[in-house]
Amino acid sequence: MRKRACLTPLLVVLAMLAALLQSRAQQPFVGSQDGFSAVFPKPPKAESSKDDKAVYHYFRLLDDHVLYQVAHSEALEPLEASRELKDAVDGVVRSMKGRLLHSENVQFDAGAGRRLPGVTFSVENDKVLMTGKFIVDGKQFYGITLAAARGSERRVAADRFIQSLKLMPPSRQ
């Protein structure tokens, strides 16, 4: 009995330490020049590219067989939101050679009373389940996705990651 009483405080301290380490591991990543923040489990790798339509920035992390990604693009011309959102979801379905499980048009709360058109979606194929959200803001296009092997229970991680996307007010230059 006395041994158990001594172990209990130690277990409580270990549990608190594990929770602290977990919360520290999931610090927000801020793409300040890209106008967003998102909570990745670890720092993502950044890639950029450009074509005759836009500049693209990708922030990716493959961690424990899960792909976390935030993408931001700035088009040269204003985007037609409903078409861009539909095309983006259709592009995911096509590239995954999968089937659309869910797609819902939403209004994304960008803060300061700004509501932006967006879409949430889930797509699957034989091997992967991807869930995400796309948002359009004028010339800006934002996407946040999480892809995990089918059968792995990642619903909580996916929801937490997708909901972590925050857009920052445009900077005054």
CNS distance restraints for C-alpha pairs under 8 A (distance, minus, plus):
assign (resid   1 and name CA) (resid   5 and name CA) 6.37 0.50 0.50
assign (resid   2 and name CA) (resid   6 and name CA) 6.43 0.50 0.50
assign (resid   3 and name CA) (resid   7 and name CA) 6.32 0.50 0.50
assign (resid   4 and name CA) (resid   8 and name CA) 6.25 0.50 0.50
assign (resid   5 and name CA) (resid   9 and name CA) 7.51 0.50 0.50
assign (resid   6 and name CA) (resid  10 and name CA) 7.13 0.50 0.50
assign (resid   7 and name CA) (resid  11 and name CA) 6.18 0.50 0.50
assign (resid   8 and name CA) (resid  12 and name CA) 6.26 0.50 0.50
assign (resid   9 and name CA) (resid  13 and name CA) 6.19 0.50 0.50
assign (resid  10 and name CA) (resid  14 and name CA) 6.17 0.50 0.50
assign (resid  11 and name CA) (resid  15 and name CA) 6.09 0.50 0.50
assign (resid  12 and name CA) (resid  16 and name CA) 6.21 0.50 0.50
assign (resid  13 and name CA) (resid  17 and name CA) 6.09 0.50 0.50
assign (resid  14 and name CA) (resid  18 and name CA) 6.11 0.50 0.50
assign (resid  15 and name CA) (resid  19 and name CA) 6.22 0.50 0.50
assign (resid  16 and name CA) (resid  20 and name CA) 6.14 0.50 0.50
assign (resid  17 and name CA) (resid  21 and name CA) 6.14 0.50 0.50
assign (resid  18 and name CA) (resid  22 and name CA) 6.13 0.50 0.50
assign (resid  19 and name CA) (resid  23 and name CA) 6.19 0.50 0.50
assign (resid  20 and name CA) (resid  24 and name CA) 6.13 0.50 0.50
assign (resid  21 and name CA) (resid  25 and name CA) 6.05 0.50 0.50
assign (resid  22 and name CA) (resid  26 and name CA) 6.54 0.50 0.50
assign (resid  23 and name CA) (resid  27 and name CA) 7.09 0.50 0.50
assign (resid  25 and name CA) (resid  41 and name CA) 5.83 0.50 0.50
assign (resid  25 and name CA) (resid  42 and name CA) 6.36 0.50 0.50
assign (resid  26 and name CA) (resid  39 and name CA) 5.95 0.50 0.50
assign (resid  26 and name CA) (resid  40 and name CA) 5.86 0.50 0.50
assign (resid  26 and name CA) (resid  41 and name CA) 4.57 0.50 0.50
assign (resid  26 and name CA) (resid  42 and name CA) 6.53 0.50 0.50
assign (resid  27 and name CA) (resid  39 and name CA) 5.85 0.50 0.50
assign (resid  27 and name CA) (resid  40 and name CA) 6.88 0.50 0.50
assign (resid  27 and name CA) (resid  41 and name CA) 7.24 0.50 0.50
assign (resid  27 and name CA) (resid  42 and name CA) 7.71 0.50 0.50
assign (resid  28 and name CA) (resid  37 and name CA) 6.28 0.50 0.50
assign (resid  28 and name CA) (resid  38 and name CA) 5.40 0.50 0.50
assign (resid  28 and name CA) (resid  39 and name CA) 4.19 0.50 0.50
assign (resid  28 and name CA) (resid  40 and name CA) 6.49 0.50 0.50
assign (resid  29 and name CA) (resid  37 and name CA) 5.50 0.50 0.50
assign (resid  29 and name CA) (resid  38 and name CA) 5.38 0.50 0.50
assign (resid  29 and name CA) (resid  39 and name CA) 5.78 0.50 0.50
assign (resid  29 and name CA) (resid  40 and name CA) 6.50 0.50 0.50
assign (resid  29 and name CA) (resid  43 and name CA) 6.86 0.50 0.50
assign (resid  29 and name CA) (resid  44 and name CA) 7.99 0.50 0.50
assign (resid  30 and name CA) (resid  35 and name CA) 7.92 0.50 0.50
assign (resid  30 and name CA) (resid  36 and name CA) 6.05 0.50 0.50
assign (resid  30 and name CA) (resid  37 and name CA) 4.24 0.50 0.50
assign (resid  30 and name CA) (resid  38 and name CA) 6.62 0.50 0.50
assign (resid  31 and name CA) (resid  35 and name CA) 6.01 0.50 0.50
assign (resid  31 and name CA) (resid  36 and name CA) 5.44 0.50 0.50
assign (resid  31 and name CA) (resid  37 and name CA) 5.95 0.50 0.50
assign (resid  32 and name CA) (resid  36 and name CA) 6.40 0.50 0.50
assign (resid  32 and name CA) (resid  37 and name CA) 7.65 0.50 0.50
assign (resid  34 and name CA) (resid  72 and name CA) 6.75 0.50 0.50
assign (resid  35 and name CA) (resid 167 and name CA) 5.76 0.50 0.50
assign (resid  35 and name CA) (resid 168 and name CA) 5.03 0.50 0.50
assign (resid  35 and name CA) (resid 169 and name CA) 7.08 0.50 0.50
assign (resid  35 and name CA) (resid 170 and name CA) 6.80 0.50 0.50
assign (resid  36 and name CA) (resid 165 and name CA) 6.86 0.50 0.50
assign (resid  36 and name CA) (resid 166 and name CA) 5.48 0.50 0.50
assign (resid  36 and name CA) (resid 167 and name CA) 4.31 0.50 0.50
assign (resid  36 and name CA) (resid 168 and name CA) 5.41 0.50 0.50
assign (resid  37 and name CA) (resid 164 and name CA) 7.57 0.50 0.50
assign (resid  37 and name CA) (resid 165 and name CA) 5.74 0.50 0.50
assign (resid  37 and name CA) (resid 166 and name CA) 5.23 0.50 0.50
assign (resid  37 and name CA) (resid 167 and name CA) 6.50 0.50 0.50
assign (resid  37 and name CA) (resid 168 and name CA) 7.54 0.50 0.50
assign (resid  38 and name CA) (resid  70 and name CA) 7.85 0.50 0.50
assign (resid  38 and name CA) (resid 161 and name CA) 7.21 0.50 0.50
assign (resid  38 and name CA) (resid 164 and name CA) 5.07 0.50 0.50
assign (resid  38 and name CA) (resid 165 and name CA) 4.52 0.50 0.50
assign (resid  38 and name CA) (resid 166 and name CA) 6.41 0.50 0.50
assign (resid  39 and name CA) (resid 161 and name CA) 6.18 0.50 0.50
assign (resid  39 and name CA) (resid 164 and name CA) 5.63 0.50 0.50
assign (resid  39 and name CA) (resid 165 and name CA) 7.32 0.50 0.50
assign (resid  40 and name CA) (resid  44 and name CA) 7.07 0.50 0.50
assign (resid  40 and name CA) (resid  61 and name CA) 7.74 0.50 0.50
assign (resid  40 and name CA) (resid  68 and name CA) 7.26 0.50 0.50
assign (resid  40 and name CA) (resid 161 and name CA) 6.97 0.50 0.50
assign (resid  41 and name CA) (resid  63 and name CA) 7.89 0.50 0.50
assign (resid  42 and name CA) (resid  61 and name CA) 7.42 0.50 0.50
assign (resid  43 and name CA) (resid  61 and name CA) 7.31 0.50 0.50
assign (resid  44 and name CA) (resid  59 and name CA) 5.53 0.50 0.50
assign (resid  44 and name CA) (resid  60 and name CA) 4.98 0.50 0.50
assign (resid  44 and name CA) (resid  61 and name CA) 4.72 0.50 0.50
assign (resid  45 and name CA) (resid  58 and name CA) 7.97 0.50 0.50
assign (resid  45 and name CA) (resid  59 and name CA) 5.45 0.50 0.50
assign (resid  45 and name CA) (resid  60 and name CA) 5.27 0.50 0.50
assign (resid  45 and name CA) (resid  61 and name CA) 6.31 0.50 0.50
assign (resid  46 and name CA) (resid  57 and name CA) 7.07 0.50 0.50
assign (resid  46 and name CA) (resid  58 and name CA) 5.61 0.50 0.50
assign (resid  46 and name CA) (resid  59 and name CA) 4.55 0.50 0.50
assign (resid  46 and name CA) (resid  60 and name CA) 6.58 0.50 0.50
assign (resid  47 and name CA) (resid  57 and name CA) 5.78 0.50 0.50
assign (resid  47 and name CA) (resid  58 and name CA) 5.15 0.50 0.50
assign (resid  47 and name CA) (resid  59 and name CA) 6.56 0.50 0.50
assign (resid  48 and name CA) (resid  55 and name CA) 7.37 0.50 0.50
assign (resid  48 and name CA) (resid  56 and name CA) 5.44 0.50 0.50
assign (resid  48 and name CA) (resid  57 and name CA) 4.42 0.50 0.50
assign (resid  48 and name CA) (resid  58 and name CA) 6.24 0.50 0.50
assign (resid  49 and name CA) (resid  55 and name CA) 5.98 0.50 0.50
assign (resid  49 and name CA) (resid  56 and name CA) 5.19 0.50 0.50
assign (resid  49 and name CA) (resid  57 and name CA) 6.68 0.50 0.50
assign (resid  50 and name CA) (resid  54 and name CA) 5.91 0.50 0.50
assign (resid  50 and name CA) (resid  55 and name CA) 4.38 0.50 0.50
assign (resid  50 and name CA) (resid  56 and name CA) 5.94 0.50 0.50
assign (resid  51 and name CA) (resid  55 and name CA) 6.61 0.50 0.50
assign (resid  53 and name CA) (resid  75 and name CA) 5.74 0.50 0.50
assign (resid  53 and name CA) (resid  76 and name CA) 5.79 0.50 0.50
assign (resid  53 and name CA) (resid  77 and name CA) 7.78 0.50 0.50
assign (resid  54 and name CA) (resid  73 and name CA) 6.36 0.50 0.50
assign (resid  54 and name CA) (resid  74 and name CA) 5.39 0.50 0.50
assign (resid  54 and name CA) (resid  75 and name CA) 4.05 0.50 0.50
assign (resid  54 and name CA) (resid  76 and name CA) 5.61 0.50 0.50
assign (resid  55 and name CA) (resid  73 and name CA) 5.47 0.50 0.50
assign (resid  55 and name CA) (resid  74 and name CA) 5.39 0.50 0.50
assign (resid  55 and name CA) (resid  75 and name CA) 6.55 0.50 0.50
assign (resid  56 and name CA) (resid  71 and name CA) 7.29 0.50 0.50
assign (resid  56 and name CA) (resid  72 and name CA) 5.95 0.50 0.50
assign (resid  56 and name CA) (resid  73 and name CA) 4.35 0.50 0.50
assign (resid  56 and name CA) (resid  74 and name CA) 6.74 0.50 0.50
assign (resid  57 and name CA) (resid  71 and name CA) 5.68 0.50 0.50
assign (resid  57 and name CA) (resid  72 and name CA) 5.20 0.50 0.50
assign (resid  57 and name CA) (resid  73 and name CA) 6.07 0.50 0.50
assign (resid  58 and name CA) (resid  69 and name CA) 7.00 0.50 0.50
assign (resid  58 and name CA) (resid  70 and name CA) 5.97 0.50 0.50
assign (resid  58 and name CA) (resid  71 and name CA) 4.48 0.50 0.50
assign (resid  58 and name CA) (resid  72 and name CA) 6.54 0.50 0.50
assign (resid  59 and name CA) (resid  69 and name CA) 5.54 0.50 0.50
assign (resid  59 and name CA) (resid  70 and name CA) 5.20 0.50 0.50
assign (resid  59 and name CA) (resid  71 and name CA) 6.25 0.50 0.50
assign (resid  60 and name CA) (resid  67 and name CA) 7.04 0.50 0.50
assign (resid  60 and name CA) (resid  68 and name CA) 5.67 0.50 0.50
assign (resid  60 and name CA) (resid  69 and name CA) 4.46 0.50 0.50
assign (resid  60 and name CA) (resid  70 and name CA) 6.66 0.50 0.50
assign (resid  61 and name CA) (resid  66 and name CA) 7.99 0.50 0.50
assign (resid  61 and name CA) (resid  67 and name CA) 5.74 0.50 0.50
assign (resid  61 and name CA) (resid  68 and name CA) 5.14 0.50 0.50
assign (resid  61 and name CA) (resid  69 and name CA) 6.49 0.50 0.50
assign (resid  62 and name CA) (resid  66 and name CA) 5.53 0.50 0.50
assign (resid  62 and name CA) (resid  67 and name CA) 4.48 0.50 0.50
assign (resid  62 and name CA) (resid  68 and name CA) 6.34 0.50 0.50
assign (resid  63 and name CA) (resid  67 and name CA) 6.53 0.50 0.50
assign (resid  63 and name CA) (resid  68 and name CA) 7.83 0.50 0.50
assign (resid  65 and name CA) (resid 148 and name CA) 6.54 0.50 0.50
assign (resid  65 and name CA) (resid 149 and name CA) 7.18 0.50 0.50
assign (resid  66 and name CA) (resid 146 and name CA) 6.99 0.50 0.50
assign (resid  66 and name CA) (resid 147 and name CA) 5.77 0.50 0.50
assign (resid  66 and name CA) (resid 148 and name CA) 4.72 0.50 0.50
assign (resid  66 and name CA) (resid 149 and name CA) 7.33 0.50 0.50
assign (resid  67 and name CA) (resid 146 and name CA) 5.59 0.50 0.50
assign (resid  67 and name CA) (resid 147 and name CA) 5.10 0.50 0.50
assign (resid  67 and name CA) (resid 148 and name CA) 6.54 0.50 0.50
assign (resid  68 and name CA) (resid 144 and name CA) 7.83 0.50 0.50
assign (resid  68 and name CA) (resid 145 and name CA) 6.11 0.50 0.50
assign (resid  68 and name CA) (resid 146 and name CA) 4.70 0.50 0.50
assign (resid  68 and name CA) (resid 147 and name CA) 6.75 0.50 0.50
assign (resid  68 and name CA) (resid 161 and name CA) 7.99 0.50 0.50
assign (resid  69 and name CA) (resid 143 and name CA) 7.91 0.50 0.50
assign (resid  69 and name CA) (resid 144 and name CA) 5.70 0.50 0.50
assign (resid  69 and name CA) (resid 145 and name CA) 5.30 0.50 0.50
assign (resid  69 and name CA) (resid 146 and name CA) 6.36 0.50 0.50
assign (resid  70 and name CA) (resid 142 and name CA) 7.33 0.50 0.50
assign (resid  70 and name CA) (resid 143 and name CA) 5.56 0.50 0.50
assign (resid  70 and name CA) (resid 144 and name CA) 4.38 0.50 0.50
assign (resid  70 and name CA) (resid 145 and name CA) 6.49 0.50 0.50
assign (resid  71 and name CA) (resid 141 and name CA) 7.96 0.50 0.50
assign (resid  71 and name CA) (resid 142 and name CA) 5.69 0.50 0.50
assign (resid  71 and name CA) (resid 143 and name CA) 4.99 0.50 0.50
assign (resid  71 and name CA) (resid 144 and name CA) 6.39 0.50 0.50
assign (resid  72 and name CA) (resid 140 and name CA) 7.10 0.50 0.50
assign (resid  72 and name CA) (resid 141 and name CA) 5.61 0.50 0.50
assign (resid  72 and name CA) (resid 142 and name CA) 4.58 0.50 0.50
assign (resid  72 and name CA) (resid 143 and name CA) 6.45 0.50 0.50
assign (resid  73 and name CA) (resid 140 and name CA) 5.77 0.50 0.50
assign (resid  73 and name CA) (resid 141 and name CA) 5.19 0.50 0.50
assign (resid  73 and name CA) (resid 142 and name CA) 6.67 0.50 0.50
assign (resid  74 and name CA) (resid 139 and name CA) 5.50 0.50 0.50
assign (resid  74 and name CA) (resid 140 and name CA) 4.71 0.50 0.50
assign (resid  74 and name CA) (resid 141 and name CA) 6.49 0.50 0.50
assign (resid  75 and name CA) (resid  79 and name CA) 7.24 0.50 0.50
assign (resid  75 and name CA) (resid 139 and name CA) 5.04 0.50 0.50
assign (resid  75 and name CA) (resid 140 and name CA) 6.45 0.50 0.50
assign (resid  75 and name CA) (resid 141 and name CA) 7.90 0.50 0.50
assign (resid  76 and name CA) (resid 139 and name CA) 6.91 0.50 0.50
assign (resid  77 and name CA) (resid 139 and name CA) 6.09 0.50 0.50
assign (resid  78 and name CA) (resid 138 and name CA) 5.19 0.50 0.50
assign (resid  78 and name CA) (resid 139 and name CA) 4.36 0.50 0.50
assign (resid  78 and name CA) (resid 140 and name CA) 7.98 0.50 0.50
assign (resid  79 and name CA) (resid  84 and name CA) 6.85 0.50 0.50
assign (resid  79 and name CA) (resid 136 and name CA) 7.38 0.50 0.50
assign (resid  79 and name CA) (resid 137 and name CA) 7.94 0.50 0.50
assign (resid  79 and name CA) (resid 138 and name CA) 5.82 0.50 0.50
assign (resid  79 and name CA) (resid 139 and name CA) 5.38 0.50 0.50
assign (resid  79 and name CA) (resid 140 and name CA) 7.63 0.50 0.50
assign (resid  80 and name CA) (resid  84 and name CA) 6.08 0.50 0.50
assign (resid  81 and name CA) (resid  85 and name CA) 6.01 0.50 0.50
assign (resid  81 and name CA) (resid 117 and name CA) 6.68 0.50 0.50
assign (resid  81 and name CA) (resid 118 and name CA) 8.00 0.50 0.50
assign (resid  81 and name CA) (resid 136 and name CA) 5.75 0.50 0.50
assign (resid  81 and name CA) (resid 137 and name CA) 7.93 0.50 0.50
assign (resid  81 and name CA) (resid 138 and name CA) 8.00 0.50 0.50
assign (resid  82 and name CA) (resid  86 and name CA) 6.18 0.50 0.50
assign (resid  82 and name CA) (resid 117 and name CA) 7.71 0.50 0.50
assign (resid  83 and name CA) (resid  87 and name CA) 5.99 0.50 0.50
assign (resid  84 and name CA) (resid  88 and name CA) 6.03 0.50 0.50
assign (resid  84 and name CA) (resid 136 and name CA) 7.85 0.50 0.50
assign (resid  85 and name CA) (resid  89 and name CA) 6.40 0.50 0.50
assign (resid  85 and name CA) (resid 118 and name CA) 6.82 0.50 0.50
assign (resid  85 and name CA) (resid 119 and name CA) 6.52 0.50 0.50
assign (resid  85 and name CA) (resid 134 and name CA) 6.54 0.50 0.50
assign (resid  85 and name CA) (resid 135 and name CA) 7.32 0.50 0.50
assign (resid  85 and name CA) (resid 136 and name CA) 7.52 0.50 0.50
assign (resid  86 and name CA) (resid  90 and name CA) 6.11 0.50 0.50
assign (resid  87 and name CA) (resid  91 and name CA) 5.92 0.50 0.50
assign (resid  88 and name CA) (resid  92 and name CA) 6.38 0.50 0.50
assign (resid  88 and name CA) (resid 134 and name CA) 7.71 0.50 0.50
assign (resid  89 and name CA) (resid  93 and name CA) 6.39 0.50 0.50
assign (resid  89 and name CA) (resid 121 and name CA) 7.28 0.50 0.50
assign (resid  90 and name CA) (resid  94 and name CA) 6.13 0.50 0.50
assign (resid  91 and name CA) (resid  95 and name CA) 5.95 0.50 0.50
assign (resid  92 and name CA) (resid  96 and name CA) 6.02 0.50 0.50
assign (resid  92 and name CA) (resid 123 and name CA) 7.64 0.50 0.50
assign (resid  93 and name CA) (resid  97 and name CA) 5.87 0.50 0.50
assign (resid  93 and name CA) (resid  98 and name CA) 5.22 0.50 0.50
assign (resid  93 and name CA) (resid  99 and name CA) 6.02 0.50 0.50
assign (resid  93 and name CA) (resid 100 and name CA) 6.40 0.50 0.50
assign (resid  93 and name CA) (resid 123 and name CA) 6.37 0.50 0.50
assign (resid  94 and name CA) (resid  98 and name CA) 6.71 0.50 0.50
assign (resid  96 and name CA) (resid 124 and name CA) 7.61 0.50 0.50
assign (resid  96 and name CA) (resid 125 and name CA) 6.63 0.50 0.50
assign (resid  97 and name CA) (resid 125 and name CA) 6.54 0.50 0.50
assign (resid  98 and name CA) (resid 123 and name CA) 6.36 0.50 0.50
assign (resid  98 and name CA) (resid 124 and name CA) 5.22 0.50 0.50
assign (resid  98 and name CA) (resid 125 and name CA) 4.25 0.50 0.50
assign (resid  98 and name CA) (resid 126 and name CA) 7.69 0.50 0.50
assign (resid  99 and name CA) (resid 123 and name CA) 5.61 0.50 0.50
assign (resid  99 and name CA) (resid 124 and name CA) 5.60 0.50 0.50
assign (resid  99 and name CA) (resid 125 and name CA) 6.41 0.50 0.50
assign (resid 100 and name CA) (resid 121 and name CA) 7.60 0.50 0.50
assign (resid 100 and name CA) (resid 122 and name CA) 6.20 0.50 0.50
assign (resid 100 and name CA) (resid 123 and name CA) 4.56 0.50 0.50
assign (resid 100 and name CA) (resid 124 and name CA) 6.74 0.50 0.50
assign (resid 101 and name CA) (resid 121 and name CA) 7.40 0.50 0.50
assign (resid 101 and name CA) (resid 122 and name CA) 5.34 0.50 0.50
assign (resid 101 and name CA) (resid 123 and name CA) 5.41 0.50 0.50
assign (resid 101 and name CA) (resid 124 and name CA) 7.05 0.50 0.50
assign (resid 102 and name CA) (resid 120 and name CA) 7.71 0.50 0.50
assign (resid 102 and name CA) (resid 121 and name CA) 5.09 0.50 0.50
assign (resid 102 and name CA) (resid 122 and name CA) 5.08 0.50 0.50
assign (resid 102 and name CA) (resid 123 and name CA) 7.14 0.50 0.50
assign (resid 103 and name CA) (resid 119 and name CA) 6.67 0.50 0.50
assign (resid 103 and name CA) (resid 120 and name CA) 5.62 0.50 0.50
assign (resid 103 and name CA) (resid 121 and name CA) 4.28 0.50 0.50
assign (resid 103 and name CA) (resid 122 and name CA) 6.71 0.50 0.50
assign (resid 104 and name CA) (resid 119 and name CA) 5.43 0.50 0.50
assign (resid 104 and name CA) (resid 120 and name CA) 5.37 0.50 0.50
assign (resid 104 and name CA) (resid 121 and name CA) 6.53 0.50 0.50
assign (resid 105 and name CA) (resid 117 and name CA) 7.39 0.50 0.50
assign (resid 105 and name CA) (resid 118 and name CA) 5.82 0.50 0.50
assign (resid 105 and name CA) (resid 119 and name CA) 4.35 0.50 0.50
assign (resid 105 and name CA) (resid 120 and name CA) 6.61 0.50 0.50
assign (resid 106 and name CA) (resid 117 and name CA) 6.19 0.50 0.50
assign (resid 106 and name CA) (resid 118 and name CA) 5.05 0.50 0.50
assign (resid 106 and name CA) (resid 119 and name CA) 5.36 0.50 0.50
assign (resid 106 and name CA) (resid 120 and name CA) 7.07 0.50 0.50
assign (resid 107 and name CA) (resid 115 and name CA) 5.69 0.50 0.50
assign (resid 107 and name CA) (resid 116 and name CA) 5.34 0.50 0.50
assign (resid 107 and name CA) (resid 117 and name CA) 4.90 0.50 0.50
assign (resid 107 and name CA) (resid 118 and name CA) 5.71 0.50 0.50
assign (resid 107 and name CA) (resid 119 and name CA) 7.98 0.50 0.50
assign (resid 108 and name CA) (resid 115 and name CA) 5.40 0.50 0.50
assign (resid 108 and name CA) (resid 116 and name CA) 4.95 0.50 0.50
assign (resid 108 and name CA) (resid 117 and name CA) 6.18 0.50 0.50
assign (resid 108 and name CA) (resid 118 and name CA) 6.06 0.50 0.50
assign (resid 108 and name CA) (resid 135 and name CA) 7.21 0.50 0.50
assign (resid 109 and name CA) (resid 113 and name CA) 7.41 0.50 0.50
assign (resid 109 and name CA) (resid 114 and name CA) 6.19 0.50 0.50
assign (resid 109 and name CA) (resid 115 and name CA) 4.86 0.50 0.50
assign (resid 109 and name CA) (resid 116 and name CA) 6.59 0.50 0.50
assign (resid 110 and name CA) (resid 114 and name CA) 5.23 0.50 0.50
assign (resid 110 and name CA) (resid 115 and name CA) 5.83 0.50 0.50
assign (resid 110 and name CA) (resid 116 and name CA) 6.74 0.50 0.50
assign (resid 110 and name CA) (resid 166 and name CA) 7.05 0.50 0.50
assign (resid 110 and name CA) (resid 167 and name CA) 5.73 0.50 0.50
assign (resid 110 and name CA) (resid 168 and name CA) 7.49 0.50 0.50
assign (resid 111 and name CA) (resid 115 and name CA) 7.62 0.50 0.50
assign (resid 111 and name CA) (resid 167 and name CA) 7.80 0.50 0.50
assign (resid 111 and name CA) (resid 169 and name CA) 7.85 0.50 0.50
assign (resid 116 and name CA) (resid 135 and name CA) 6.79 0.50 0.50
assign (resid 116 and name CA) (resid 136 and name CA) 6.49 0.50 0.50
assign (resid 116 and name CA) (resid 137 and name CA) 6.26 0.50 0.50
assign (resid 117 and name CA) (resid 135 and name CA) 5.93 0.50 0.50
assign (resid 117 and name CA) (resid 136 and name CA) 5.90 0.50 0.50
assign (resid 117 and name CA) (resid 137 and name CA) 7.58 0.50 0.50
assign (resid 118 and name CA) (resid 133 and name CA) 6.94 0.50 0.50
assign (resid 118 and name CA) (resid 134 and name CA) 5.38 0.50 0.50
assign (resid 118 and name CA) (resid 135 and name CA) 4.19 0.50 0.50
assign (resid 118 and name CA) (resid 136 and name CA) 6.33 0.50 0.50
assign (resid 119 and name CA) (resid 133 and name CA) 5.56 0.50 0.50
assign (resid 119 and name CA) (resid 134 and name CA) 5.39 0.50 0.50
assign (resid 119 and name CA) (resid 135 and name CA) 6.70 0.50 0.50
assign (resid 120 and name CA) (resid 131 and name CA) 7.63 0.50 0.50
assign (resid 120 and name CA) (resid 132 and name CA) 5.71 0.50 0.50
assign (resid 120 and name CA) (resid 133 and name CA) 4.32 0.50 0.50
assign (resid 120 and name CA) (resid 134 and name CA) 6.62 0.50 0.50
assign (resid 121 and name CA) (resid 131 and name CA) 5.66 0.50 0.50
assign (resid 121 and name CA) (resid 132 and name CA) 5.51 0.50 0.50
assign (resid 121 and name CA) (resid 133 and name CA) 6.34 0.50 0.50
assign (resid 122 and name CA) (resid 129 and name CA) 7.15 0.50 0.50
assign (resid 122 and name CA) (resid 130 and name CA) 5.58 0.50 0.50
assign (resid 122 and name CA) (resid 131 and name CA) 4.24 0.50 0.50
assign (resid 122 and name CA) (resid 132 and name CA) 6.55 0.50 0.50
assign (resid 123 and name CA) (resid 129 and name CA) 5.87 0.50 0.50
assign (resid 123 and name CA) (resid 130 and name CA) 5.23 0.50 0.50
assign (resid 123 and name CA) (resid 131 and name CA) 6.42 0.50 0.50
assign (resid 124 and name CA) (resid 128 and name CA) 5.63 0.50 0.50
assign (resid 124 and name CA) (resid 129 and name CA) 4.36 0.50 0.50
assign (resid 124 and name CA) (resid 130 and name CA) 6.17 0.50 0.50
assign (resid 124 and name CA) (resid 150 and name CA) 7.97 0.50 0.50
assign (resid 125 and name CA) (resid 129 and name CA) 6.69 0.50 0.50
assign (resid 126 and name CA) (resid 150 and name CA) 7.47 0.50 0.50
assign (resid 127 and name CA) (resid 149 and name CA) 5.69 0.50 0.50
assign (resid 127 and name CA) (resid 150 and name CA) 5.46 0.50 0.50
assign (resid 128 and name CA) (resid 147 and name CA) 6.45 0.50 0.50
assign (resid 128 and name CA) (resid 148 and name CA) 5.57 0.50 0.50
assign (resid 128 and name CA) (resid 149 and name CA) 4.48 0.50 0.50
assign (resid 128 and name CA) (resid 150 and name CA) 4.92 0.50 0.50
assign (resid 129 and name CA) (resid 147 and name CA) 5.64 0.50 0.50
assign (resid 129 and name CA) (resid 148 and name CA) 5.58 0.50 0.50
assign (resid 129 and name CA) (resid 149 and name CA) 6.23 0.50 0.50
assign (resid 129 and name CA) (resid 150 and name CA) 5.56 0.50 0.50
assign (resid 130 and name CA) (resid 145 and name CA) 6.80 0.50 0.50
assign (resid 130 and name CA) (resid 146 and name CA) 5.60 0.50 0.50
assign (resid 130 and name CA) (resid 147 and name CA) 4.17 0.50 0.50
assign (resid 130 and name CA) (resid 148 and name CA) 6.53 0.50 0.50
assign (resid 131 and name CA) (resid 145 and name CA) 5.69 0.50 0.50
assign (resid 131 and name CA) (resid 146 and name CA) 5.58 0.50 0.50
assign (resid 131 and name CA) (resid 147 and name CA) 6.58 0.50 0.50
assign (resid 131 and name CA) (resid 158 and name CA) 7.17 0.50 0.50
assign (resid 132 and name CA) (resid 143 and name CA) 7.21 0.50 0.50
assign (resid 132 and name CA) (resid 144 and name CA) 5.44 0.50 0.50
assign (resid 132 and name CA) (resid 145 and name CA) 4.11 0.50 0.50
assign (resid 132 and name CA) (resid 146 and name CA) 6.31 0.50 0.50
assign (resid 132 and name CA) (resid 162 and name CA) 6.24 0.50 0.50
assign (resid 133 and name CA) (resid 143 and name CA) 5.70 0.50 0.50
assign (resid 133 and name CA) (resid 144 and name CA) 5.45 0.50 0.50
assign (resid 133 and name CA) (resid 145 and name CA) 6.56 0.50 0.50
assign (resid 133 and name CA) (resid 162 and name CA) 6.89 0.50 0.50
assign (resid 134 and name CA) (resid 141 and name CA) 7.28 0.50 0.50
assign (resid 134 and name CA) (resid 142 and name CA) 5.62 0.50 0.50
assign (resid 134 and name CA) (resid 143 and name CA) 4.33 0.50 0.50
assign (resid 134 and name CA) (resid 144 and name CA) 6.57 0.50 0.50
assign (resid 135 and name CA) (resid 141 and name CA) 5.82 0.50 0.50
assign (resid 135 and name CA) (resid 142 and name CA) 5.09 0.50 0.50
assign (resid 135 and name CA) (resid 143 and name CA) 6.38 0.50 0.50
assign (resid 136 and name CA) (resid 140 and name CA) 5.82 0.50 0.50
assign (resid 136 and name CA) (resid 141 and name CA) 4.67 0.50 0.50
assign (resid 136 and name CA) (resid 142 and name CA) 6.42 0.50 0.50
assign (resid 137 and name CA) (resid 141 and name CA) 6.33 0.50 0.50
assign (resid 144 and name CA) (resid 162 and name CA) 6.15 0.50 0.50
assign (resid 144 and name CA) (resid 165 and name CA) 7.26 0.50 0.50
assign (resid 145 and name CA) (resid 162 and name CA) 6.72 0.50 0.50
assign (resid 146 and name CA) (resid 158 and name CA) 6.01 0.50 0.50
assign (resid 146 and name CA) (resid 161 and name CA) 7.60 0.50 0.50
assign (resid 146 and name CA) (resid 162 and name CA) 7.54 0.50 0.50
assign (resid 148 and name CA) (resid 152 and name CA) 6.90 0.50 0.50
assign (resid 148 and name CA) (resid 154 and name CA) 7.09 0.50 0.50
assign (resid 154 and name CA) (resid 158 and name CA) 5.84 0.50 0.50
assign (resid 155 and name CA) (resid 159 and name CA) 6.04 0.50 0.50
assign (resid 156 and name CA) (resid 160 and name CA) 6.06 0.50 0.50
assign (resid 157 and name CA) (resid 161 and name CA) 6.06 0.50 0.50
assign (resid 158 and name CA) (resid 162 and name CA) 6.01 0.50 0.50
assign (resid 159 and name CA) (resid 163 and name CA) 5.96 0.50 0.50
assign (resid 160 and name CA) (resid 164 and name CA) 6.08 0.50 0.50
assign (resid 161 and name CA) (resid 165 and name CA) 7.30 0.50 0.50
